[in-house]
Amino acid sequence: MTTVRLPLFPLNSVLFPGLVLPLNIFEERYRAMMRELLKTDGDEPRRFAVVAIRDGREVAPTAPGLPGPSGLPEPGPAAGFGADPVQAFHRVGCVADAATIRERQDGTFEVLATGTTRVRIVSVDASGPFLTAELEELAEDAGEGAGALAEGVLRAFRAYQKRLAGARERSLTGTDLPDEPSVVSYLVAAAAVLDVPAKQRLLQAPDTATRLAEELKLLRAETAVIRHLPSLPAVELTRAPTCPN
């Protein structure tokens, strides 16, 4: 098994390959991570792994650790995630490549990253200023019938979008949507208004066809629900906020 060790960034959300992730970094443990990533040579990707939190908090309470600007102790690298941090996270996550890391005058960071490759956590190390993890990269297998399933998912996604945003709201057209099955599967997984456990199940699907089949069921079910809730202000749900970390 080939593994790689990367900084670990836990979130209360799921990152998918190909999707953009904006971050607002203010905790010292993650600021330390960004400072380390900035040391990477310009030609090399600034990679870190994003995992969804199973149990814990993105923003930890004050605890013994690195001193912060306020003079109060900052939380340590594993604060908020228990004695064994690996148990606090879903095991399958996504590598992010930080194309932009901008440090503000107050020492916080604005980061724009893109998901690249799925990974599985092998182990987590909390001995440094931020969490790191040994990770196994996961291949993306097409599975049986992925092409036909992708076509069905795109049709169901268009119907879902129209119900969700309203016919007069801007929606993705056929020219906006890809036709490569794995790309379709990740785009729809990210764009659908689903809770973290549902998105996590899609991320860790064993192959593209399985993910698409699950999305087809979810989209049809969600569209049916929205159809019976005409007063739902669903357009607000399509506006994803910047992750405050």
C-alpha angles and dihedrals in degrees: 000000000000114000138181131203116226139161110273122227114188118202138176087239140059125250120208129200112271095020125119119239120197114196135189106205118201108138114096094233091058093039087056088051092053092048089054092048090052088063089066114111113261094246093052124081116251097229132185132159123246118206130178116244115245095183126000141048135286091216110046126210119252110285139152110298141089117358115254133208092266092059091245118117114268123225118269122243095274099036112138093020102083134240093305106038095189089069090058094061137066106250097229117067141147134258113238125205111209105218092174129032113171122181117212125215091259092057096256121121141227110210133185114191137167128218114243119163136013116241138184121222113242097174141343126225119203097174097102135059090279136020119274128186139201105231137193114213114231122219119228108233118192098220125200119319097000094146096055092042091052091056091051092047092051091053091047091046092054090051090047092050093051091051093044100046101025128248093272094052120091112265134178113275128210090266091055095055126080124230101209104109099226092047090049091050094053096042093052092044090055097042099046116093099243134141122256096261091054093048090046091054089053093049093052096043109136094237143358095262092054091049092049093048090052091047091052090056093045095048093050091048094046092046090052091051093049090048089061094045103059093160094058109120088221096156088077089059091063093064106088115200125225110269108253105220 
